[in-house]
Amino acid sequence: MDTTWLTIQAKTFTKWVNTKLDLGRVPHIVDLKNDLSNGVRLIQLLEIISGTQLGRYSMNPRMRIQCVENVNKALNFIMERGVPLTNIGAEDIVDKNLKLVLGMLWMIILRFTIADINQDGKNAKEGLLLWCQRKTSPYKEVQVKDFTGSWKDGLAFCALIHRHRPDLLNFYELDFSKPEENTQLAFDIAEEYLGIPKLLDVEDVCNVTKPDERSIMTYVAQYFHAFSSQDKDETAGRRVSKFADVLNSIWQSKNYYEERAFKLIEAVQSAQKHWKETVLTDSYQETKQKGLEFATYKSTQKREWVSERRDLDTLLGNIQTKLKTYNLKPYFPPEGLTLKDLDNMWQDLLNDEAVYYRNINSKMREIKENLRKAYAQAANSFQRQLDAISADLAALDGDLEHQMTHVGNISHKLSPLQKDLEHIEVLDRACIEANTEENDYTVYSVEDLTFELGLVKRAIRKKMAFIENQSVSRNMTNLTPAQLEEFEHVFRHFANDQSNTLSIDEFPAALASLGLFYDDYELDRLFAETFQHNQEASFEQFIQFMVAITEDKSTPEQLQDAFQTIAGDKPYVTELDLRRCMVPETAVEYLSRDMPPATTSDEPDSFDYSLYVKQMFQ
């Protein structure tokens, strides 16, 4: 058998162990099977990666029994953490069986590097593979199908770095025909800028027929952990950003409501002022024009105001609903712009409309009545004058010369009557324009009076002709006279059993595939609280959980945690912190304007996020 994998895996696992020992300032190991055989470095390794003290053990074992006791203490601790160690015993480690030493270390790496796993490690491997596939999916040159041959050209390592830190390398400028150069570039950048140690050598990946799967997984897991904290920061940044967006949206809605309410009240008051200052003249046409303008107002401007008032009611209701949805304090419009103020304004408008409309109608009735009276007075007076002339003409007596002189005098009275008739015709047209066909003050129409005047004129002409004829007859006796707006895929991937649920062991692997990482305590607490202490989570519960942590709606606790993450556990947050976590500039500007300054910091542009969250929620 080809034993190249033993050499590569031993080298990789040795580097991995040493990176962990560095955290506890413990001396490195050189030879894996020799340096772990007495159990001392193994116990120290477990204490560092678990953060738990294993208790008393032999620091300088000299006898085999002491070495076995040390290793047994370490193996018992591993198994208590749910790690299966099938066919691996303390004697195997003490006897320096390299294959079993590597097998033990692999189970430790799975348990403490790739989050919780089930007993055969299947979920951890698939979860890490799915994470790699999701992160590299935008790169058509990369096809991550496994933890062996998929990594030989180095492009998968470069894609993971570029996806999270495009500032460190330009994937599309790589020479895809040079796998060693691409792999070395990824290893160098990962170590220098991401703190990922070089657990692998370039030749261990590029110059072998099939890279060692466990070595690749161990190294790739470092990328997962390096970027999961960045993903967590970005999630916190998105949460704060979305919360800021919600507040900014509500703030804009409040301003929009106040601006529109103020304009509506201002417009209504302007109309009321205009009506009160309007003086109605005795001109029917002018008054009628006022009535037409009022009717136009009712069918245009008034309807716009009615619509605007309804829109303002709806807008204010939407603001209150949104505030309630996010458990924020209710909004109370400023004095003069409340719904009660709008109702009072509206009632005043209706009252003023009624008064103004009654005034127009009353004035038009008054004008019509005056027109009737003026016409009747002129017509009746005209008829009396005609009657007087007719009577005077009928009473004519005396000699012919006297009668001729008297008829001449009567004829002179007809000239002013013609002008009076023209005046009566003007009054008649005014009455017609004012729709005053009926008139109780007179029975005389213009036609009647014109006819009567014609009769009088004819009578005068006849009378004069008769007198003239009589004069002639008198002198000539022989002669006689002659008229107008991915979670299902992950759930299905990990819920492999027939119950269509995620077990407590499958749940963390599903989260890991989505780039969500939690420590043991936080994960146990989340599962217990979210799924009511059940051992399994249904699809609906899983989706509700994902919506709760990714949706824009934030509880005060979630928002406090998000700010704390961004602040790096400081009691205050700065503009620099917000920008580092990719909070959009508009949200940073809004938060900088709205958050209270921190009294515990000397840093410029620092804010008290705890007080801010407390102020914003009920």
Secondary structure, 3 states (H helix, E strand, C coil): CCCHHHHHHHHHHHHHHHHHHHHCCCCCCCCHHHHCCCCHHHHHHHHHHHCCCCCCCCCCCCCHHHHHHHHHHHHHHHHHCCCCCCCCCHHHHHCCCHHHHHHHHHHHHHHHHCCCCCCCCHHHHHHHHHHHHHHHCCCCCCCCCCCCHHHCCCHHHHHHHHHHCCCCCCHHHCCCCCHHHHHHHHHHHHHHHHCCCCCCCHHHHHCCCCCCHHHHHHHHHHHHHHHHHHHHHHHHHHHHHHHHHHHHHHHHHHHHHHHHHHHHHHHHHHHHHHHHHCCCCCCHHHHHHHHHHHHHHHHCHHHHHHHHHHHHHHHHHHHHHHHHHCCECCCCCCCCCCHHHHHHHHHHHHHHHHHHHHHHHHHHHHHHHHHHHHHHHHHHHHHHHHHHHHHHHHCCCCCHHHHHHHHHHHHHCHHHHHHHHHHHHHHHHHHHHCCCCCCCCCCCCHHHHHHHHHHHHHHHHHHHHHHHHHHHHHHCCCCCCCCCCCHHHHHHHHCCCCCCEEECCHHHHHHHHCCCCCCHHHHHHHHHHHCCCCCEEEHHHHHHHHHHHHCCCCCHHHHHHHHHHHHCCCCCEEHHHHHHCCCCHHHHHHHHHHCCECCCCCCCCEECHHHHHHHHEC
